Amino acid sequence: GAVVSQHPSRVICKSGTSVKIECRSLDFQATTMFWYRQFPKQSLMLMATSNEGSKATYEQGVEKDKFLINHASLTLSTLTVTSAHPEDSSFYICSAKVQASQETQYFGPGTRLLVL
Amino acid sequence: RKEVEQDPGPFNVPEGATVAFNCTYSNSASQSFFWYRQDCRKEPKLLMSVYSSGNEDGRFTAQLNRASQYISLLIRDSKLSDSATYLCVVIFSSNTGKLIFGQGTTLQVKP
């Protein structure tokens, strides 16, 4: 199946710093990537939809200036958490669609962010 | 009301047992349905799609009831390795492809 990687797998940072998370499709080109966030014992919540070469579409309640998304190529999307605070600590997961017309999404292994 | 609702459990069952999970969704126009499996501290992985006619994959059977807006997953002959959280996932609109996740149902299979 399609492979999606994320880097880093976990990060610990101080409050106020910015953290960049990379999501890569390794063996396919992804026109659309999605970013999710999962708090403990809760479901995955979609944060934004990222389309290559265009601005991301953010879900209601997600601050676009705080969570910067860049999808500059068909194999890479990045999520930058700016001025991170402890409440941003979470499990961030990306996914990618092999083809725009297909429904199946392949998930990256996730990034655990802990903000102290 | 949540868009996709599941009983979080946990369901504790002995090896070999049959266990069933249900999931309800609020949007009657929902188009596609899936069950994903998520192991502790890992990403979700697609277990199976759910079709209107019902579908089976080995020990796993998924069914969809559009009239009542619920989806079910039946696991027969439970294995220790089936222990995980099972996520009910719905796509409301194929245009956006957005996956709406339920909270997940935790299954613990005991020896």
Contacts between the chains, C-beta under 8 A, distances in Angstrom:
chain1	res1	chain2	res2	distance
A	32	B	97	6.8
A	34	B	98	7.7
A	34	B	99	7.4
A	41	B	8	7.6
A	41	B	103	8.0
A	42	B	103	6.5
A	43	B	4	7.7
A	43	B	87	6.9
A	43	B	101	4.2
A	43	B	102	5.9
A	43	B	103	4.6
A	43	B	104	6.1
A	44	B	44	6.8
A	44	B	87	7.5
A	44	B	99	7.8
A	44	B	101	4.5
A	45	B	101	7.5
A	46	B	98	5.8
A	46	B	99	6.9
A	46	B	100	7.7
A	49	B	96	7.1
A	49	B	97	7.9
A	49	B	98	7.0
A	91	B	41	7.7
A	93	B	43	5.4
A	93	B	44	7.7
A	95	B	99	7.7
A	97	B	97	6.4
A	100	B	97	7.9
A	103	B	32	5.3
A	103	B	91	6.0
A	103	B	94	6.8
A	103	B	97	6.2
A	104	B	46	6.6
A	105	B	97	7.5
A	105	B	99	6.3
A	107	B	43	4.1
A	107	B	44	5.7
A	107	B	45	7.1
A	108	B	43	6.2
A	109	B	42	7.0
A	109	B	43	5.2
A	110	B	41	8.0
A	110	B	42	7.2
A	110	B	43	4.9
A	112	B	41	7.6
